[in-house]
């Protein structure tokens, strides 16, 4: 069993793995990247019935992490999905993408929120969101809740079930 360099999933058959930029990726990721064409310049993602999703974008980003031109193209063509998918990557991958793309998408308020949350190498977790909500409730800081809702809405909604009722009411989830 080998692990795909793009999506990170284990593959049963190693004969199906495709070599891309010196890394082995699974056929599903290769299909999403359309490896039939040249891999150095143009990156194309198959647009599904719901458009391009983060599940298509994340393997494309990981496969082209060392190709700044391809990352810039992805960010330009699919800005919303690209920026939404970047937060699911590891911290070192985020930093590499920010250097490659030269993105200024992270505003000052988002940078301050990230500094307060102190993300781990896996990114922002439920535990960090819960701690931030509790801290905001103790300090009666509604601005913090607004920022969390703006940037980590899905995490806040999913982690709300672990909050006490008074914290949940403060966060209005």
N, C-alpha and C positions, 0 to 999 in steps of 0.2 A: 504494500500500500504506500502510495506517495501522496503528498499534500500539494494541492494546486497553489502556485505562487500568487495567483490573482485573487481567488475567492477564499483560499485557506481551507477548503474542504478536502477530506481524504478521498482518493479515488481507488476503487478496487483493482482495476486493471491499469497497470503502468504502461501497457503498450499503446493506450489511447492518448497518453500525454503528448502535448505539442510543445516544441521548443520555441520560445518567444523571448528575444533579447537576453538569451542565456539562462532563462528560467523556464521551468516546465509548468504549463497550464493545462487545465482540463478542456475537453472539446466544447463544453457549454460556454466557457469564458472565451474560447477562441471564436466561437460562432458569434458571440456578442460583439467581439472586436473586429469581426470580418477580416481575419488574417489572410484571406485570399489576395488582398491588395497589399501594397507596400506598408510595412509597419512603422516606418520611420517618419512619415509626413502626415498622412491623413488618417484620422481615427473615425470610424463610423460605428454607430450603435444601431442595432435593429430597433426601430420604433414599433412597439407593440400596440395593442388596441387601446391601452391606457396611456400611451405616450412613453417617454423614457422614465423608468423608475430608478430608485436608489439601488435596487438589486441588480440593475444593469450597469449603473454608473460606478458603483464601488469596485467591481472587478476591472472595469476599464481604467479607472484611476490607478489602481494598484499595478496593473500591467504596464502602465506608462509612467510610473513614478520617476523614472530616470530620463524621460523624454519631455522636456519643458514645452516644446512646440506643440506636442499632442495635448498636453494638459491645458495650455492656453486656448487651444481650439475647442476642447470640451467645455471649458469655462465660458467661452464666448457663445457657443451654440446652445448650451443648456445651463444658463446661469443659476436658475432656481434649484434644479436637481443637483447640480455640481456643488453648490454651497451647502445644501442640505445633506449631501452625502459625505462631505469632508469631515463633519463632526463625528462620524462613526468610525473614522480611521484612528490608528494609533497616534500618539502624540508626536513621535519622530516623523511619521508620514505626513501629518498636518504641517509640520515645520518645513519639510522638504517641498510640499506643494506650495506653501506661501512664498518660499524662495523662488521656486520655478515660475509660478504664475505671476508673482509680484502683486498679489491681491491685497487690496486695502479694504476688504469686505468686513473685517473685524473693526467695529467702531470703538471709540474710547470706552463707551459704557459697557460694551460686550467684553472688552479687555479687562475692565474693572471687575465685572461679574466673574469672569474666568479666574481672576486672581483671588477673589473671595471664595470661590468654590474649590480651588486647588485640585484640578483634575489629575487623576492618576494616569498611568501609561495607557490605560484602556479608555480614557476619556472621562466624561462626567457620568457618575453612577447614581443610582437611586439614593444611596446612603448620603452622598454629598448634597443632593437636592433636598433631602429631608432635613439635614443639618442646617442648610441655608434657610429653609422655611421656618424652622424653629428659632433660629437666630433673628430672623426678620420679625417674627411675631413677638419675641421678647423685647426687641428694640422698637416695635411698632413702626417698622419701615415698609410702607406700602410700595415704595419705589423699587425695592429689591424684588418683591413679588411680581411687579409689572415686568421687570427685566427677565425674571425666570420664565414667566408666561410667554414673553416675546421670543426668547431664544431656545428654551427647553420645554415647550408646552407639552409635548408627548411624554417626556419623563415625569413632569409634574403630575399629569393626569394619572399615569400608571402608578406612581409612588404615593398618591394621595390616600390610598387605602391603608397605608401604614402609619398615617398621621392620626393624632388624637383629634377628637371632634372640634375642639377650640382652635387648633392649628389649621384644620381643614376649613373651618368657617372663615378664618383670617385670610387664607389663601383663596377662598371663594371657588373651590374646585368641586 
